[in-house]
Amino acid sequence: MKHNLPALPDGFIARNATLADVEIAAQMGIDYAMATTGYSDIEADGLRNIWQSPGFDPERDVYLVFSPQGKIAGYMEVWSNSDTPVHPFVWAITAPEFQNLGIGSHMLAWGENHARRVFELLPPDVRIAPMAGTPSVVKNAKELLTNNGWKHIRSSYTMEIEMDAPPPAPVFPAELTIRTFQPADAHEVYRTVDESFSDHFGHVDQPFETGFERFSHNTMEDPLFDPNLWFIATSGDTFAGVCLCRAKSFDDPQAGYINILGVRRPWRKHGLGLAFLNHAFGQFYRRGYKKVTLGVDAQNLTGALRLYEKAGMHIARQFDQYEKEFRPGRELRVE
């Protein structure tokens, strides 16, 4: 939908994307990120995989703005591809050279209009509130959201550890066996992740098959997926927890990345999380990495932030999350 949008500057045009636009969108994202934050979490191969996520269609869900000279000036994604899209995610950037021309306002209005498609997909009594986010240092993005009725609701951190020496050896609970991932583990790994995060902010229950399809695409089809960096703790045939690492951090090619660390409730408070961290640190250290990063909800109630600090990690960056309520009602998200 393109009605009721603030006008673009004279000569600028907008259109939906195709998969062929991945390269220019990725390069714009890299340039923007380096100019505004000094780091980038975008790469062309990874973005191509993201645009091919189940239920996501760049010809519908990605919006690009171009200058009169044909240079990409704005880039927006709207994510509403889950089975219960009560909180569509809206993300956009404007190239630094085209700031303060109204392009951000135009794209945000387009994104809000597009996110409203979820009304027809959801029961009439549920709350609908899209989310957006930005690195905390990007002040103009935060002002744009606030000025258009969005409210800051939460933040997340990128945490990191720098290792000048081998990390401590992991001490796993005696009853658990630690091994790496095998293809036959895929379904149970997803069940472990889904159960481990079922009490975390933002969780919305999804049918198993479609949830697994998205999880599989986002992790095992990631260009930097390495099964030797997926660690599983088992008690007999039962999975107690998983530590799923990525060969490189999204925003630092010199760092390893702990993508998901999930422990099922019966095995929490037994030292498994700390053991997983030290095990992952050690594996990355042996591969030549002296830095490891991960992401965490700043208001996590399970003690994750304290755990990471105990393991020697510190906060490196902050990402702020915003929300705009479209319709009040029954909240399906874990709060």
C-alpha positions, -999 to 999 in steps of 0.1 A, spaced: 0 0 0 14 34 -10 -15 57 -1 -12 85 24 26 86 23 47 117 29 60 128 -5 95 119 -16 119 147 -27 115 157 -63 129 131 -87 132 103 -61 113 71 -68 105 40 -47 97 4 -56 97 -30 -41 128 -51 -44 137 -83 -62 164 -108 -52 186 -92 -78 188 -61 -55 206 -79 -27 240 -67 -36 231 -30 -37 210 -33 -6 238 -50 13 264 -24 2 241 4 12 236 -13 46 273 -17 51 280 19 42 252 32 65 263 11 94 300 20 91 290 57 89 267 57 119 281 30 142 315 20 130 306 -16 125 283 -36 102 263 -68 106 253 -70 69 269 -91 42 255 -99 8 254 -137 11 238 -135 45 213 -110 33 204 -131 3 196 -160 27 175 -137 49 155 -125 19 148 -161 11 134 -169 45 101 -189 45 71 -166 41 92 -135 33 90 -120 -2 113 -91 -11 89 -82 -39 63 -76 -12 82 -69 20 113 -49 9 110 -13 -2 138 7 -19 141 44 -26 163 58 -54 177 92 -61 172 110 -95 206 97 -105 196 61 -97 215 57 -65 199 38 -37 189 62 -10 166 42 13 160 6 22 132 -9 43 121 -44 54 88 -54 71 88 -88 87 53 -103 92 61 -139 81 54 -158 113 22 -178 117 11 -154 144 25 -120 133 12 -99 162 44 -79 163 56 -73 128 92 -60 127 99 -28 108 135 -19 99 147 9 76 178 30 69 185 61 49 218 67 32 238 94 51 240 116 21 202 117 18 194 123 54 169 151 64 150 150 31 119 132 44 129 98 30 128 82 65 93 95 72 81 82 38 95 48 44 82 45 80 47 54 68 50 28 40 62 2 66 33 10 90 8 6 61 24 -26 50 24 -40 86 -13 -35 88 -18 -64 64 -16 -86 95 -51 -75 106 -66 -98 80 -44 -127 93 -52 -125 130 -82 -129 153 -100 -97 161 -93 -98 199 -55 -100 198 -32 -71 204 -13 -59 173 18 -37 178 47 -36 153 82 -33 165 112 -14 152 148 -10 164 180 9 160 215 10 176 212 33 205 239 57 191 218 65 160 199 95 175 180 106 144 165 71 139 153 72 175 138 107 171 120 96 139 103 67 157 95 88 188 81 116 167 58 92 149 42 77 180 66 48 187 76 41 223 109 27 235 100 -6 253 133 -25 257 169 -28 248 193 -56 240 231 -58 243 259 -71 222 283 -86 247 319 -96 241 349 -112 256 385 -107 246 409 -135 253 446 -130 258 450 -166 271 430 -198 269 397 -195 288 390 -217 318 382 -254 311 345 -260 311 330 -279 341 298 -296 329 274 -313 353 286 -349 358 254 -365 345 256 -348 311 274 -358 279 286 -331 255 288 -336 218 285 -318 185 255 -317 162 245 -345 138 218 -340 111 195 -364 129 195 -340 159 178 -311 140 142 -315 152 153 -321 189 176 -291 188 147 -269 176 125 -283 204 152 -276 229 156 -240 217 118 -234 215 113 -247 250 143 -229 265 131 -196 252 93 -201 259 95 -179 290 116 -152 274 103 -118 263 90 -118 228 82 -155 225 50 -163 206 39 -199 203 42 -212 167 32 -245 151 62 -269 151 65 -275 114 66 -239 103 87 -228 134 112 -255 126 113 -245 89 122 -209 98 147 -220 124 164 -244 100 166 -218 73 180 -191 95 206 -213 111 215 -244 91 212 -226 58 233 -197 70 264 -195 48 285 -196 80 268 -226 96 293 -250 111 279 -282 127 312 -286 146 303 -254 165 269 -266 176 272 -282 210 246 -304 227 243 -315 263 224 -347 268 212 -368 297 206 -402 282 184 -395 252 172 -362 265 186 -329 254 193 -307 284 206 -277 265 223 -264 234 250 -239 225 247 -230 188 276 -210 175 283 -193 142 317 -194 125 319 -156 127 300 -128 144 275 -109 122 292 -75 129 328 -85 135 346 -109 112 375 -111 137 351 -125 164 333 -158 169 296 -157 177 274 -176 201 241 -174 183 218 -194 207 224 -206 242 194 -224 256 190 -246 287 158 -264 295 143 -255 328 151 -287 347 188 -282 341 190 -245 349 210 -233 380 234 -263 377 263 -246 359 254 -257 324 252 -222 309 287 -212 322 302 -245 311 287 -240 276 302 -205 274 337 -216 284 335 -246 260 325 -223 232 352 -198 241 378 -226 241 367 -238 207 370 -204 192 403 -197 209 417 -229 193 406 -217 160 426 -185 164 398 -162 176 406 -139 205 371 -124 207 336 -139 210 303 -120 210 266 -128 216 233 -109 220 212 -107 251 179 -90 262 189 -63 286 159 -71 308 163 -109 307 147 -124 337 166 -158 337 199 -143 348 216 -145 314 232 -110 317 247 -119 351 259 -152 337 277 -136 308 293 -111 330 304 -139 353 320 -156 323 341 -124 317 320 -108 290 311 -71 289 286 -49 272 299 -36 239 269 -21 221 232 -14 228 202 -19 205 170 -1 213 136 -16 205 104 4 199 67 -4 196 36 12 182 3 -2 192 -21 -6 163 -48 -23 182 -52 -31 219 -63 -66 229 -51 -99 242 -13 -101 242 1 -133 228 38 -124 234 56 -134 265 61 -102 285 
